[in-house]
């Protein structure tokens, strides 16, 4: 029963304009988080659909980030307040963690490692130095600091030719394929190269192959740089053909380079299955390097079972490139 007074009803309180205005932003925030959650889950699902239709594989390249978006907005959705702000903060923290972990691993002290019996320990470096990067001094300093025994360089254009002479004292054995159209790759080695070849105009991706002698157990190293989005069908064909070629080779084998594909993509799965190699780098973001917070793992190192993995792959300094290089020590069998 409501009693009328001079100041109005004294019964159940009426909703004020302030309470209504507070509920609207909360509902809008929850709806925004719901949309973000759906977007993240839809992106992750679209990546899985790449197994059925290769055009969707572009979403698989960002699977980690789609799951991060879903988790961030899912958390925001269940928050009692500041829902969108919470999601944004979680997203930012996630991006920072992804980009920082490679640097933390690279900064950890290098362990003393002994080669297994019958093996030789070597250091391998795979580096997409970026075609637009003409800072030869920075590149040379980073290579000398990392001191690999075998160096694979990609996007090795005319602006970097001076590196060959500058590094000749350290790397007396050098091969490149810049004489071929669209084949900007080079190999620098401290060990003699017994045989080499390079291809640009074939069904597979541009590649350079070098084979070593008995010092490294007839090791074969292949450097490659695949095509990228939006040419997904061509990229899948390239990696399948390269995988078939590698599988037919004998002895210890390493394939490294810029695959323009992340570990969650169908692209890498196809190459791994057809080459019978295993990937050594786990999930190690290398691109983009400009802000020092790489997000996508598109540079990789694969090896055959004869090659022993003795440590985690690390990143080096980008030296003006949009990629970070990969550096790892491995053990290769020595021919008896």
N, C-alpha and C positions, 0 to 999 in steps of 0.2 A: 504494500500500500504506500502510495506516495503522498507526502504532506507538502502542500504548497506553502511557501514562505515568501517574504518580500524579496529574498535573494534568488528565488527559483526553486526547482525540485531538489529534494534532499535524498532521493532514492538512488538507484544504481547510477554510477558515474557515467556520463556520456564521454565518448572518445573525443579527445581534443584534436585540433589540427596538427599539433606537434607530434602526437603519438602516431597519427596516420602518416605524416611525412617521414618519420623514422622507419616505419615498416616498409615503405616503398623502396628506399635504397637497399635495405636488407634483402628484399625479394629480388631486386634487380641484381645485386651481387651474387645471390645464390643461382639465379638464372645464367649469369655470365660464367660462373664456375661450371655449371652444368654443360654449357656450350663448349667450354675449354676441355672438359673431360671427354665429351663426345668426339671433339676434334682429335685429341690425342689417341683415343682408342681407334678411331676411324683410320688415322694415319698408320698405326701399327698393323691393323688388319689389311690395309691396302698393300703394305710391304709384303705380307704373307702371300697375297694374291699374285705377287710376282712369280711364284712357282707355277702358276697356271698361265699367266699372260705376262710376257717380259716387260711390257710397257709399265706395269705397276712396280717393277723392281726399283725404280727411282725412289719410291717411298721407303723401300727397305734400307736404302743408304742412310736414312735418318731414323731408323727404328729406335735407337737409344733415346733420341730427343723426343720422339713421339711418346714413349713411355714416361719420360720425365715430365712432359706436359700433362699427361693423364694423371700422374701421381700428384703433381702440384695443384691442379685444379680439383682433383678428387679430395685432397686435404682441405682446400679452401671451401669446398662445398659443405663439409661437415662442421666447419668452424662456426661458432655462434655469432661472430662479428668479424669485421675486417677480412672478409672472405677473399676478395680479389687481391687485396694487398698481400695477404698470406701466400696466395698462389704465385704472385710475381716475385716475392722474396725467395720462395723455394726454387723457382725457375732460375733466378740469378745465381743462387748458391750452387745449384746443379751444374750450370754452365761453367762457373768458376772452378768447381771440383774437377770436371772433365778436363778443362784446359790446364789445370795446375799439376795433376798427378804425373804427367810425363816429365815435368821439370823436377819434381821431387825425386823420382826414380833416377833421373840423370845425375842429380846432385849427390846421390849416395856414393860412398867410397867404393872404388873398384876392388873387388876381391882378388886375392891371389889364387890363380887357377893353374893346375897342372894338367897337361894333356893326358888322356887315357893311353894306355900302352898301345903302341903301334899307330898312334895318331900324332898329327902336328897341329899345334894351336895357331890359328890365324885370326886376324881381325878384318871384318868385312864392313864396308860403308856403302850405302845406297842413297844417292842424293839427287833429287830433282832441284836443280839450281835456279830454275825459272828463266825463261828466254829473255825477259826484260831486265834481268839482273846483270849489269856490266861491272860490278865491283869485284874485279879479279883479286885485288889484295885481300878483301875480306874472305873470299872463297878459299884462297890459298892458305890463309892463316887458320881457318877452321879445319881444313884438311890436314894441315901439319899438326894441329893440336890433337885431333882425333887419331892421327897416325895409323890409318888402316893399311893392311898388307895388300888388299885388293879394293879398289875404289870404282864404283859404277856411277857415272854421271849422266843425268838426263836433262833435256833442253839445253844441250851443250852446243850453243850457236857460235857463229863467227866471233862474237864479242868476247868469247872465252878462250880463243885459240892461244892466247898468251900463257894460259895455264900449263900448256904442254911443255913449253920450254922452261917455265919457272919450276915445275915439279920434276923435271927430267932427272935431276941428281938423286932424288928420292925414289922416283918411279921410272926405272930404266926401260920398262916394257909398257908400251902404250898402243892402243887400237881405238879407232873411232869409225863411225859410219856417216860422217857429215857429207861425204861425196854422194850419198844417195838422197833423193828427195824425201823430205819429212822423216829423216832418220838422224835426229840430233842426240846421239849418245856416244859415250867414250868409256874406255876401260883403262885404268892405270894400275900397274902391278909391280910389286917388288920381286915377283917370281917370273921366270921365263914363260912366255906364252908359246905353246907348241903349235897351236892351230887356231884359226878364227874365221868367222863368217858373219855377215849381216844381211838382213832382209828388210825391205820396206814395202815393196809391191808384191804382196802375197796375201792369202786369205787371212793369215794371222796378223798380229800387231807388229809394228816396227820392233826389231830386236837385234841385239848384237850378242854373238856367242864367242867365248874364248875357252879353249881347253888347255890345261896345264900338263906338265910332264910328271915324271916319277916323284919329284919333290913333294907334290900334292896329290899323289895317288891317281893321276889322270883325271883330276877334278874338272868338271864342266860348269862354267858359270854363264848364265844368260841374263842379260839386262833387257827390260821391255817397258814400253810406255803405250798403254792401250788408248783407243778412242774413248770418248765420254758422252754423257747425256747431251743431246737427245737421241744419239745413235745407238740405242740400247741393243737392238737386234744385231747390229754389226759388231758391237762390243762383245756380246755373248758368243758370236761365231769366232771372233778373234781368240778369245780365251779358250774355247773348245779346241781350236786348231793348235794353239800353242801347247795345250795340255797333251794332245796326241803326239806332238813332236817330241816333247820332253820324255814321255813315257817310253818311247822307242830308243832313247839314248841309253848307253850302258855306263856303269860306274857311278861314283858320287856326283850329284847334281845340285846346283843351287840356281834358283830363279828369283830375281829381285827387281823392283822397279815401282813405277807409278801405275797402279792398276785402275785408278779412278773408280774404285769399288770398296765398300766397307765390309767387315767380316759378316754382317748380317744379310748381305746381298746374295742373290742367286748366282751372280757372276763368279764370285770367289769359290762358292761351293762346286760349281761346274768345273772350274779349273783344278781344284784340289782332287776331285773325284777322277778326272781324266788324266791328270799328270801323275797321280799316286804319290805326290809330295805332301809334306805336312808344313803348315804355316808356323813360323817361329815367333812372330811378333805379338800374339795375343790381340788385345785391343789397345792400340797405341796411337792416339791421334797425332797426325803430322800436318794437317791443313785446316784452316789457314794460319799462317805463322806471323802475319803482320802485327797483330795485337798481343802476340806471345801467349795466346790462349787457344791452341788448336782444338778443333771439335770433331773432325772426321779422320778416321784411320783409312787412308787410301793408298799409302805406300806400304809394301809388304816384302817379306823375305820367306821363300819356301825352300825346303831342302829334302833330299832323299834320305832314306833310313841309314845310309852309310855315314852321313854327316851327323856328328854328335853336337847337340845343343848343350853348352856348358854354362850359359848365363842368360839372363833376360835381355832382350833387345832394348836399346836405349835410343833416345833422340840426341842429336848434337845441336850445335847452334845453327840458326837459319842463314846467317851470313848474307843477308839481303834478299833471300829467296822467299817465296810465299809458301814453301814447304820446309819442314824440319827434316834433316837427314836421319836415317836409321843406322845405328852402329851396333855390331855384335861380335863377340868372339865365339868361334866354333872350332871343333876339332875334326880334321879330315884324315882319312887313312893314308898312311905312307906306304907306297908299294915296296914290297920286299924283294 
